[in-house]
Amino acid sequence: MSEVMPNLEGLLREALAPIEPPAELAARLEGTLTSITEMAADELEAWELSAMRDPRNWVRPAAAIVAGGAAGAALVVLRARRRTRSATGLNGVRDAAERAVRDLERETRKLLGER
């Protein structure tokens, strides 16, 4: 029985070891999130206000708002994390937090089209 335990522990340690994602995963994810955000914006742009009278027509714009908002927020976080990781020489937690807030603000403005 004692021979099985070290083997089991080794197997668990090996199975739960962290792995690095593929290098192109971030680029693919960013592209997908960008396309979802753009499709949601196109859907909302094509929607007519005269259709507001019928509640059955509210589903597509509501879904576009939710999907576009979630994809946009995820895109902002992804880009901010990439900038934070690529930055070197951060002096303390406060500097990192301030940089993250500035990055989030910059990316949000970029996605909303404000400069």
TORROTOR-319157 format. One record per residue: residue in three letters; x, y, z of N, C-alpha, C, O in turn. Coordinates in steps of 0.1 Angstrom, whole numbers, plus 5000, padded with zeros to 4 digits. Example, Ala and Ser with C-alpha at 12.3 -4.5 7.8 and 13.67 -1.06 7.14 Angstrom:
<recs>
[rec "ala",[5132,4943,5078],[5123,4955,5078],[5132,4967,5078],[5142,4967,5085]];
[rec "ser",[5128,4978,5071],[5137,4989,5071],[5129,5000,5079],[5134,5011,5080]];
</recs>
This chain:
<recs>
[rec "met",[5008,4988,5000],[5000,5000,5000],[5009,5013,5000],[5005,5022,4994]];
[rec "ser",[5020,5012,5007],[5029,5024,5008],[5035,5027,4994],[5039,5038,4991]];
[rec "glu",[5037,5016,4986],[5043,5018,4973],[5033,5025,4963],[5038,5032,4954]];
[rec "val",[5020,5024,4966],[5010,5030,4957],[5010,5045,4960],[5008,5053,4950]];
[rec "met",[5011,5049,4972],[5009,5063,4976],[5020,5072,4969],[5016,5082,4963]];
[rec "pro",[5032,5069,4970],[5042,5078,4963],[5039,5079,4948],[5041,5090,4942]];
[rec "asn",[5036,5068,4942],[5032,5068,4928],[5020,5077,4925],[5020,5084,4915]];
[rec "leu",[5010,5076,4933],[4998,5084,4932],[5001,5099,4934],[4996,5107,4926]];
[rec "glu",[5009,5102,4944],[5013,5116,4946],[5021,5121,4934],[5018,5133,4930]];
[rec "gly",[5030,5113,4929],[5037,5118,4917],[5028,5120,4905],[5030,5130,4897]];
[rec "leu",[5019,5111,4903],[5009,5112,4892],[5000,5125,4894],[4998,5132,4884]];
[rec "leu",[4996,5127,4906],[4988,5139,4908],[4996,5152,4906],[4991,5162,4900]];
[rec "arg",[5008,5152,4911],[5017,5164,4909],[5019,5166,4894],[5019,5178,4890]];
[rec "glu",[5021,5156,4887],[5023,5157,4872],[5011,5162,4865],[5011,5170,4856]];
[rec "ala",[4999,5156,4869],[4987,5160,4863],[4983,5174,4866],[4976,5181,4858]];
[rec "leu",[4986,5179,4878],[4982,5192,4882],[4992,5203,4880],[4991,5215,4884]];
[rec "ala",[5003,5200,4873],[5013,5210,4870],[5008,5220,4860],[5001,5217,4851]];
[rec "pro",[5011,5233,4863],[5006,5243,4854],[5013,5242,4840],[5025,5238,4839]];
[rec "ile",[5005,5245,4830],[5010,5245,4816],[5009,5259,4810],[4999,5266,4813]];
[rec "glu",[5017,5262,4801],[5017,5275,4794],[5008,5273,4782],[5009,5263,4774]];
[rec "pro",[4998,5283,4780],[4990,5282,4768],[4998,5285,4755],[5009,5291,4756]];
[rec "pro",[4993,5281,4744],[5000,5284,4731],[5002,5299,4729],[4994,5307,4734]];
[rec "ala",[5012,5303,4723],[5016,5317,4721],[5005,5324,4713],[5002,5336,4715]];
[rec "glu",[4999,5317,4703],[4989,5324,4695],[4975,5324,4701],[4966,5330,4695]];
[rec "leu",[4973,5318,4713],[4960,5318,4719],[4955,5332,4722],[4943,5335,4720]];
[rec "ala",[4964,5341,4728],[4959,5354,4731],[4955,5362,4718],[4945,5369,4719]];
[rec "ala",[4963,5360,4708],[4959,5367,4695],[4946,5362,4690],[4938,5370,4685]];
[rec "arg",[4944,5349,4690],[4931,5343,4686],[4919,5348,4694],[4909,5351,4689]];
[rec "leu",[4921,5348,4707],[4911,5353,4716],[4908,5367,4714],[4896,5371,4714]];
[rec "glu",[4918,5376,4712],[4916,5390,4710],[4908,5392,4697],[4899,5400,4696]];
[rec "gly",[4912,5384,4686],[4905,5385,4674],[4890,5381,4675],[4881,5388,4669]];
[rec "thr",[4887,5371,4682],[4874,5366,4684],[4865,5376,4692],[4854,5379,4688]];
[rec "leu",[4871,5381,4703],[4864,5391,4711],[4861,5404,4702],[4851,5410,4704]];
[rec "thr",[4871,5408,4694],[4869,5420,4686],[4858,5418,4676],[4850,5427,4674]];
[rec "ser",[4858,5406,4670],[4847,5403,4660],[4833,5403,4666],[4824,5407,4660]];
[rec "ile",[4832,5397,4679],[4820,5397,4686],[4815,5411,4689],[4803,5415,4687]];
[rec "thr",[4824,5420,4693],[4821,5433,4696],[4816,5441,4684],[4807,5448,4684]];
[rec "glu",[4823,5439,4673],[4819,5445,4660],[4806,5440,4655],[4798,5448,4651]];
[rec "met",[4803,5427,4656],[4790,5422,4652],[4779,5427,4660],[4768,5431,4655]];
[rec "ala",[4781,5429,4674],[4771,5434,4682],[4768,5449,4679],[4757,5453,4679]];
[rec "ala",[4779,5456,4676],[4777,5470,4672],[4770,5472,4659],[4761,5480,4658]];
[rec "asp",[4773,5463,4650],[4765,5463,4637],[4751,5460,4639],[4742,5466,4632]];
[rec "glu",[4748,5450,4647],[4734,5446,4650],[4726,5458,4656],[4715,5461,4652]];
[rec "leu",[4732,5465,4666],[4726,5476,4672],[4724,5488,4662],[4714,5495,4663]];
[rec "glu",[4734,5489,4653],[4733,5500,4644],[4722,5498,4634],[4715,5507,4629]];
[rec "ala",[4719,5485,4630],[4709,5482,4620],[4695,5482,4626],[4685,5482,4619]];
[rec "trp",[4694,5482,4639],[4681,5482,4646],[4674,5495,4645],[4680,5505,4647]];
[rec "glu",[4661,5494,4642],[4653,5507,4641],[4646,5509,4654],[4640,5500,4660]];
[rec "leu",[4645,5522,4658],[4638,5526,4670],[4623,5523,4668],[4616,5522,4679]];
[rec "ser",[4618,5523,4656],[4603,5521,4655],[4599,5507,4659],[4587,5505,4661]];
[rec "ala",[4609,5498,4660],[4606,5484,4664],[4604,5483,4679],[4601,5472,4684]];
[rec "met",[4607,5494,4686],[4605,5493,4701],[4591,5491,4706],[4589,5486,4717]];
[rec "arg",[4582,5493,4698],[4568,5492,4702],[4564,5477,4705],[4556,5474,4714]];
[rec "asp",[4570,5468,4698],[4567,5454,4699],[4578,5447,4708],[4589,5447,4703]];
[rec "pro",[4574,5442,4720],[4584,5436,4728],[4591,5424,4722],[4602,5420,4727]];
[rec "arg",[4585,5418,4713],[4591,5406,4706],[4604,5410,4699],[4612,5401,4696]];
[rec "asn",[4605,5422,4695],[4617,5427,4688],[4628,5431,4697],[4639,5435,4692]];
[rec "trp",[4626,5430,4710],[4636,5435,4719],[4647,5424,4721],[4658,5428,4727]];
[rec "val",[4645,5412,4717],[4654,5401,4721],[4668,5403,4714],[4678,5402,4720]];
[rec "arg",[4668,5406,4701],[4681,5407,4694],[4689,5419,4698],[4701,5417,4701]];
[rec "pro",[4683,5431,4700],[4691,5442,4705],[4696,5439,4720],[4708,5442,4723]];
[rec "ala",[4688,5433,4728],[4692,5430,4742],[4704,5420,4741],[4713,5421,4749]];
[rec "ala",[4703,5410,4733],[4714,5400,4732],[4726,5407,4726],[4737,5403,4731]];
[rec "ala",[4725,5416,4717],[4736,5423,4712],[4743,5432,4722],[4755,5432,4723]];
[rec "ile",[4735,5438,4731],[4740,5446,4741],[4748,5438,4751],[4759,5441,4755]];
[rec "val",[4742,5426,4755],[4749,5418,4765],[4762,5412,4759],[4772,5412,4765]];
[rec "ala",[4761,5406,4747],[4772,5400,4741],[4783,5410,4738],[4795,5407,4740]];
[rec "gly",[4780,5421,4732],[4789,5431,4729],[4796,5437,4741],[4808,5440,4742]];
[rec "gly",[4788,5439,4752],[4793,5445,4764],[4803,5435,4771],[4814,5439,4775]];
[rec "ala",[4799,5422,4771],[4808,5412,4777],[4821,5411,4769],[4832,5410,4775]];
[rec "ala",[4820,5410,4756],[4832,5408,4748],[4840,5421,4749],[4853,5420,4749]];
[rec "gly",[4834,5432,4749],[4842,5445,4750],[4850,5445,4763],[4861,5449,4764]];
[rec "ala",[4843,5442,4774],[4849,5442,4787],[4861,5432,4788],[4871,5435,4794]];
[rec "ala",[4858,5420,4783],[4869,5410,4782],[4881,5414,4774],[4892,5412,4777]];
[rec "leu",[4878,5421,4763],[4889,5426,4755],[4897,5437,4762],[4909,5437,4761]];
[rec "val",[4890,5446,4769],[4897,5456,4777],[4906,5449,4787],[4918,5453,4789]];
[rec "val",[4901,5439,4795],[4909,5433,4805],[4921,5425,4799],[4932,5426,4804]];
[rec "leu",[4918,5418,4787],[4929,5411,4781],[4940,5420,4776],[4952,5417,4778]];
[rec "arg",[4937,5432,4770],[4947,5441,4766],[4954,5447,4777],[4967,5450,4777]];
[rec "ala",[4947,5451,4788],[4953,5457,4800],[4963,5447,4806],[4974,5451,4811]];
[rec "arg",[4959,5434,4807],[4968,5424,4813],[4981,5422,4805],[4991,5420,4810]];
[rec "arg",[4979,5422,4792],[4991,5421,4783],[5001,5432,4785],[5013,5430,4786]];
[rec "arg",[4995,5445,4786],[5004,5456,4788],[5011,5455,4802],[5022,5458,4803]];
[rec "thr",[5003,5451,4812],[5009,5450,4825],[5020,5439,4826],[5030,5441,4832]];
[rec "arg",[5018,5428,4819],[5028,5418,4819],[5040,5422,4812],[5051,5418,4815]];
[rec "ser",[5038,5430,4801],[5050,5433,4793],[5058,5445,4799],[5069,5447,4796]];
[rec "ala",[5052,5452,4808],[5059,5463,4815],[5069,5457,4825],[5066,5448,4832]];
[rec "thr",[5080,5464,4825],[5090,5460,4835],[5093,5471,4845],[5090,5483,4842]];
[rec "gly",[5098,5468,4856],[5103,5478,4866],[5091,5484,4874],[5092,5495,4878]];
[rec "leu",[5081,5476,4876],[5070,5481,4885],[5075,5482,4899],[5080,5472,4904]];
[rec "asn",[5073,5493,4905],[5078,5495,4919],[5066,5494,4929],[5060,5504,4933]];
[rec "gly",[5062,5482,4932],[5052,5480,4942],[5038,5478,4937],[5035,5480,4925]];
[rec "val",[5029,5475,4946],[5015,5471,4942],[5008,5484,4938],[5000,5483,4929]];
[rec "arg",[5010,5495,4944],[5003,5507,4941],[5006,5512,4926],[4997,5515,4919]];
[rec "asp",[5018,5511,4922],[5022,5514,4908],[5015,5505,4898],[5010,5509,4888]];
[rec "ala",[5015,5492,4902],[5008,5483,4893],[4993,5485,4892],[4987,5485,4881]];
[rec "ala",[4987,5489,4903],[4973,5492,4903],[4970,5504,4895],[4960,5505,4888]];
[rec "glu",[4978,5515,4897],[4976,5527,4889],[4978,5525,4874],[4970,5530,4866]];
[rec "arg",[4988,5517,4871],[4990,5514,4857],[4978,5506,4851],[4974,5509,4840]];
[rec "ala",[4973,5497,4859],[4961,5489,4854],[4949,5497,4852],[4942,5496,4842]];
[rec "val",[4947,5507,4861],[4935,5516,4859],[4937,5525,4847],[4927,5527,4839]];
[rec "arg",[4949,5530,4845],[4951,5538,4833],[4950,5530,4820],[4944,5534,4810]];
[rec "asp",[4955,5517,4820],[4953,5509,4809],[4938,5506,4806],[4934,5506,4794]];
[rec "leu",[4931,5503,4816],[4917,5500,4814],[4909,5512,4809],[4901,5511,4800]];
[rec "glu",[4913,5524,4813],[4907,5536,4808],[4910,5538,4794],[4902,5541,4786]];
[rec "arg",[4923,5536,4790],[4928,5538,4776],[4921,5528,4767],[4916,5532,4756]];
[rec "glu",[4920,5516,4771],[4914,5506,4762],[4899,5508,4761],[4893,5505,4750]];
[rec "thr",[4892,5512,4772],[4878,5515,4771],[4875,5526,4761],[4866,5526,4753]];
[rec "arg",[4883,5537,4762],[4882,5548,4753],[4884,5544,4739],[4877,5548,4729]];
[rec "lys",[4894,5535,4737],[4897,5530,4723],[4886,5522,4718],[4882,5524,4706]];
[rec "leu",[4879,5514,4726],[4868,5506,4721],[4856,5514,4718],[4848,5512,4709]];
[rec "leu",[4854,5525,4726],[4842,5533,4724],[4844,5544,4714],[4835,5551,4710]];
[rec "gly",[4856,5545,4709],[4859,5554,4698],[4863,5568,4702],[4864,5577,4694]];
[rec "glu",[4865,5570,4715],[4869,5583,4721],[4884,5583,4722],[4890,5573,4726]];
[rec "arg",[4890,5594,4719],[4904,5595,4721],[4908,5606,4730],[4920,5608,4732]];
</recs>
